């Protein structure tokens, strides 16, 4: 019988640090095969993301994006993740789309931060007060207990709602000042123009970039990339696809050698000195959805 895993019940037994350990272990397996398929009916989109990792199985993540839904009181994004057995291909589980996406996205960034951010980091700035920002508050709070969180958002009203939902979070009015005071900057916005300026960064910071996912999207400027040692979750899903790195690579602002490693070379995810600036680009990818789904199912089954 196929297991059905809803959001709230499925989330109850999960642990952020345990997930990052599972993601690290997943990258010790053979490299996954990944493919995305898009179907369009303007303005609506169907996205299918598939991954197959030998020894772990197959995941197909389906999402419908209907921009007109909110006006009718319906969610803009709906979907599900189907998890298939490795040995025989049987459908093992259907997982809530939002559950997998939440834990995959924040867990992806947290794995890098656990290895690249200074262990004594105590001031964490969240840029962007959306759903992902709330997940980052939970995830980073698990790895950096006692940290002080600040949120900056284009809309002060959005930042105020975020602070209500996330107790103890302080509000930042000036992004430059907030960046200068942070040990970790984690950004999840929809920006197509860089918000984070490299001249604002200080030695020893870790920068986590999540928001950009299209070829025209960026959250950090060239100077930020040039001042940092750059890491990514996957070369295949970031370098040629997301503007954050694709644009500066095409203009020559950085070269391919600036990107130190992806998760298939996890031992390289180390900080060389307390003063260096590290930068991680979270690109997602269906292989991470598969690893996260497998972790969720194992926790569900106990």
N, C-alpha and C positions, 0 to 999 in steps of 0.2 A: 504494500500500500504506500502511495506517495505521501510524504510528510508535508504538511502545510505549516509554515512558520509566519505568524503575523508580527506586526511591529512591536507592540508593547510586551507581549509574552516572550517573544524572541530576544528582546533586548535585556530582559531581566537577569539573565545569567552570564552576560558578557563582561569582559574586563579589558580595558584599553591596553595595559601592558602585556596581557596574554595575547591579544591580537597582534601587537607588533612582533612578539616572539614567533607567532605563527607565520606572519609575512616574511620574516627573516628565514625561517625554515623552508618556506615555499620557494625561495630563490636559490636554495641548494639543490632543488630538483632540476631536471632538464628544462631548458627555456621553452616557454609556452608558445603555441601558435595562436595568433590573435587576428581577428578580422571584424570590421564594422560595416554594416549595411544600412543605408538611409533610403527611405521612401518618402515622397513629398506629395501633399495636396495643399497647395498654398492657402493659408499660412501654416498648415498643420504638418507635423513630422512624425514618422515612425522610425525609431532607431533600434537596431539589433546589434548588440555587441557580444561576440562569441570568443571563448578561449578554451584551449585544450592543453592540459599539462599531463604528460605521461606520468602515471602513478597517482594522480590526484583526481582526474576526471574532466568533465566538460561543464561549462556554464554558458548559458545564453541569457543575456539581460535585455529585456524588451522594454522600451519606453515610448509612450505617446506624449507628444508636446503639442497642446492645443492652446495657443495664446488667447483665444476668445473665451475660454472656460471661466476665468475668474469673474468676468462680468455677469455670468449666469450663476455664480455661486458654486462653481465646481473647481477642483484642483486643476492647474495648468498641466502638471506632469503626473502621469499614471504609469504603472508598469509592474513587472514581476521578474524574478530571476529563477530560471529553471536549472537545477543541478542534476547532472547525469553521472552514473557510476562509471568508474574507470574501466573495470574489467568487462562488463557486459553491456554498458550503455543504457541501463535502465534509468528511468526518471526517479530519482531518489527524493527530491524535495522541490517545492515551490516556495520561494521566500519573498517577503514583502520587498518591493523595489526600494522604498525609502530607507528601510532598515539596512540593507546591504550598502546602499550609496553613502549613508551617514557614516557608518563604521569604516568602510573602505577609504573614504576621502580623508577623514581626520586621522585614521590609523596610519595611512600612507605618510602623511607629514610627520606624525609623532615618531615613527621609526627613524627617520632622518634626524630629528631633533634630539632623540636619545643618544645618538652617536656623534652629532656635530656641535650641538649647543654646549656651552660651558655647564658643567654639573651644578655650579653655584648660581645659575641664572635665577633671578628672583623677580624681575620686572618684565612682564610679558604684555606686549601691545597687540591687540587684535584690530586689524583694519578691515572694516566691513561688518555691519551689524545684522547680517542675514542669518538664514538657517545654518549655513556652514560655520559661521562665526560662533554660534552657540555650541556646535559640536566641538569646535577647537577649544573652547573654554573648558568643556568637560575633559577632553583628551589631555590637554596640556596640564590641567590641574591634577590629573592622576600621576603624571611623570615628574612634575615639579611641585610637590606639596608645599604649601605655604607661600607660593608665588603671589605677587600682587598683579592683578589684571587691570588693564585700561583698554577702552574701546574708542575708536574714532570712526565716524561715519559721515558721509556727505550730508545726510539729513540728521540734524540734531534730534528730531523726533524719533527716528529709528534707533539712534544710540540710547535715548532715554528708555525706550521699550526694552532694548537689550539689557540694560542695567536692572530693570525691574525683574526680568526673567532670570538673571544671573547674579545672585546676591554677592555683594562685595566689589563688583566691578566699578571702576571709576570712569568718568567721562573725560575725554580729551577734546578741547576746542581747536587746538593748533596742532596739525599733523607733524610739522617739522620738530616742534618741541617734544612731542610725544615720542617720536622716533629717537631723538637724541638721548632720551632718558631710559630707553628700553634695553634689556639684554637679549630678548627674542622679539622679533617682529613677524607676525604671521598674518598674511593678507589674503582675503577672499572677496574680491570685488569683481564687478563686470566691466572694468575700465578698459578702454582701448588706447588711452594715453597714460603714460607712466605717472603714477601717483608718488612713488617712493624715489627720492633723489639720492644719488650716491654721495653727494656732498654732505648729506645729513648724517651718514652712518659714522659710527665710532668703532675703534678697535675692540675686538672681542665679541661682536654681535653675531647672532644667527638670524638669517632672513629666510622666511618660508613663504613661497609664492604659490598660490593655489588657484586664484580666480581665472586667469587667462586660459582659454581652451580653443580659441579660434586663431587662424593665421593673422588676424588684425588686432589681437588683444595683447596688451602689456600692462604690468603693474609696476615695474622698476625700470629706471633709465639705464643708458649705456654705462654711465659712471659707476652705478651700483654693481653691475656685472663685472666691470673691469677691476674693481677694488676687491672682489670676493673670489674665493675658491668655490667653483660651481659644481653642484651635484644634481642628478636627476634620478627619478625612479626608473625610467626606461628610455634609452636612446631612441628606440623605435617610435615611441608615442610623443616625444617632445621636440627633438631637434628640427625635424622637417615639417612639423605640423602646427606648432603653437608659436604665435608671434613673439612671445617672451624671449625665446632663443632664436627662432628662425630669422626674425628681422635683423638683429645685430650680427648674426652669422653672415647674412647676405650682404650687409653693408660693410662688413669688415671691422665693425666695432670690437668684436671678439673673434677668436678663431676656435676651431674645433678642439684645440689643445687646452682651451680654458675650462672645458667640461671634464672634470677629473674622473668621474665614475658614475655608473648606475647601480641598481640594486643587485645585479648579477656579479658585482665585485664589491660585496659588502665590507670586506676587510679594509678597503680603501676609504671608507667613510670614517675618517678620523680627523681630529683637530691637531694640527701641527704645533700650534702655540696658543697661549691664552689670548693673544692680541689679534690673531687673524680674524677676518670676517668670512663666515661661511654662508653660502646661499644654496637653497634647495628649490628646484622646480618640481612641483607635484603635477604630473600629467594624467594621473589616473591610469586607465587601461583595463581591458576585460580580464587580463590575467590576475590582476589584483582583486577584481570582483569574484573570480573563482576562488582564490585563496581565502578571501573573507567569508564567502558563502560556506566553504568547507569548514572553517572555524566555527561559524554560527551553528551549523548542523551538528557538529561534534559536541558543542556545548548543550544544544537542545536535547540530544540523546543521552547526555550525562556520562 
